Amino acid sequence: MLREIRPAIVLLIGLTLITGLAYPLAMTGIAGMLFPRQAQGNLIEKDGKVVGSALIGQEFKDDKYFHGRPSATTAADPNDSTKTVSAPYNAANSGGSNLGPTSKALADRVKEDVDKLKAENPSQPVPVDLVTTSGSGLDPDISPEAALFQVPRVAKARSIPEAKLRQLVDEQVQGRTLGFLGEPRVNVLLLNLALDRLGAG
C-alpha cells in the first residue's frame, strides 16, 4: 500500500516546496529588487515618521482636510466578538458592505451623506465617489472632481483663497496609468500633506 501512495506523498511535498515556498520567495525577491518602494507598501513619511501608505486610504474628519471615499470595512466589536463595528480603512478586513441597491440602510446612509455634502457646497453636484464605497473599502484616491468639490470647505476652514487650493488640487492630479488605464485621480493623503506644507491652518 505504501508503494501506491508514495508517489502522491512525494508529489505533494515537492509541489508544496515549489509553489508554497520557492515561488513566493522568488517573487518577493524579484519584486523587492524591481519595485523596492512598492514592495515595502509605498509608505509615506513626514518628518522621518511613517504617516501612511499611498495604497491605503485614511479617514480624515477635520474640515481643514480633504476627505476620501467612505469606507465600509469593519472590525470585531471589542464588547461582543460575535458582532462587528465600523472601522474605516481597516486593511485587515478589506471588503465592501455587500449592501445591494434595494438596501434601505445603504439608501439612508447615501442620502445622509449627500445632504451633508450639498449643505457644504450647494452650487455643485455631489461627485458619486464621495458617497459610495469602493469594492475594497481601502481606496486612497478620489476623482479630481471630488477634490475640487471640497475646495470651498477647506478654503474656509484654513482661510486660504479657493484659487490657491484649486491650483494645489490640479498639481496633485495623477493621470491614467500608462496613459490609458484607469481614470485621473488624486491621492487624498498626498494632497493633505501638500496642504499642510502650505503653512496655513
N, C-alpha and C positions, 0 to 999 in steps of 0.2 A: 504494500500500500504506500509506503514511504517513497518508493521509486516512482509511483504515479503522481504524487503531489509535489515531489521535489522540484520539478521544472516550474511549477506555478509559484512556489515559495521563492525560488531564485529570481524569477521574473519580477515578482512583487518587490523584493528587496532591491533589485537592480533599477527598476523604474522609480522606486521611491528615492533612491540616491541621486538618480539623474534629474528627475522632474521636481523633486521636493527639496533638493539640496544644491546640486551643482548648477542647474539652470537659474534658480533665483539668485544665487550668489554671483554668477557670471553677469546677469542682467543688472544687478545692483552695482557691481563694479564698473560695468560699461557706462551706466547712467551717471555714476559719480564722476567718471572721467570726462564724458562728453558734455554733461549738463550739471556741473557741480552745484550751482545755486538752486536749480530746480530740485535736484536730488535731496537737498537739505531742507526743502519745504518753502523756498522763496521767502525766507524770513526777512522782516524789515526791522531795522534798528533805528533808534533815536537816542542820541547822546550815549551811545555804547550799550544801550539796553534793547532787547528784543521787545517790540511793541505789537507784533502780529505777523501775519503771513499775507502775501499778496494773493494767495489762493483760497483763503477762508475769510468770509465776512465777519464783521464785528457789529455789535449793537451800539449805536450812538443815539442817545436820547436828548441830549442838550440841544437847545435851539441854535447854539453857536456853531454846530457842526452839521455837515450834510449827513443825511440818513440813508441807509441802504435799503435793500428789499426786505420785506417781512420774512421771518424765518419760522418754519413750522416744526423745528426739531424739539425734542423733549428729553427729559431725564427722569430717572426713578424718583418718586416722591420720597423725601427723607423721612417722612412720618408714616408712610404706608408703602412698602415695597411692591405691592400689587397694583399700584397706580403710578401714573406719570404726571409730571408737571411741565409747563412750558419752560424751555431752556434754549433761547435763541442762539443760533450758530454753534450748537453742540456738535463738534466734529466726531465725537464718539458715537453719535446716533443720527447719522446723516439720513435724510429722507424727507419726503413731502408729508402733508397732512392726510392724504388719501381721502379728503372730503370731495365729493362729486359736485357737479353743477346744480343738483337739486337739494344740496345740504343747506338747511336753514342756518346752522352755525356758521358756515362759510359765508353765506349771503349777508348775515348780520355783521360779521367781522369786516367784510369788504365795505359794506355800506358805512359803517362807523369810521373806517379809515378814509374813505372818500370824502365824507362830510368834514372830517378834521382837516384834510388837505385843502378842500375847497375854501374853508374858512381862512386858511393860511395864505392862499393865493387865488382869490375868486376870479381873476381875469383870465386864467389859463385852464385848459382842460387837464385833468389829472392823468399823468402817464401811468399806463397799466402796470409797469414794473414796480411802482411804489405801493401797490395794493395787493399784488399777487406774489406768492412764494415761488421759488424755483423748485425743481424736482429734488435737488439735494438738500435744500434749506440752508446751504452754506455760501451761496453766490456772493462774491466780493464786489461785483460790478453792478452798475446801473447804467441806463442809457444816458447819453448826453442830455436828452430832453428832460429826464428825471432830475438830473443835477441842476439844470437851468431853472426848472420849476421851483427849486428850493432857494434860489438866489435871494429873493426878497426877504425871506425869513432870516437867513444867515446874515445878510447885509444889515438888517435892523438890529439883530442881537449883537453884532460886532461893531456897529457904527462904521461900516465900510461902504463906499459907493458901490451900487449894483454893477456898474460898468466894469469896475475892477474885478469883482467876483466872476462876472461872465468871462472876462479875459482869462482868469485863473482856470475856470472850468474848461475853456477851449484849449488851454495849454495841456490839460491832463487827459484829453480825449485820446484813446488808443484806437487806431484803425483796425480794419479787418485783418485777421491773421493771414499772412502770405498774400495779402491784398484782395482775397476773395472769400475767406472762411469767416463765418460769424457776422456780427454787426459791430459798428463802432461802440465803444464802451468807456466808462470812467470807473477806475478803481476807487472805492469810497475811502479806504484807509489812506492811500497815497494822496488823494485830494484833500483830506482833512489835515494831513501832515504838512502839505503845501500851504494850506490855510493858516495853520499855526505859525509857519515861517513868515507870514505877512506881518506878524507882530502886533496885531490888533486883537482886542477882546479882553 
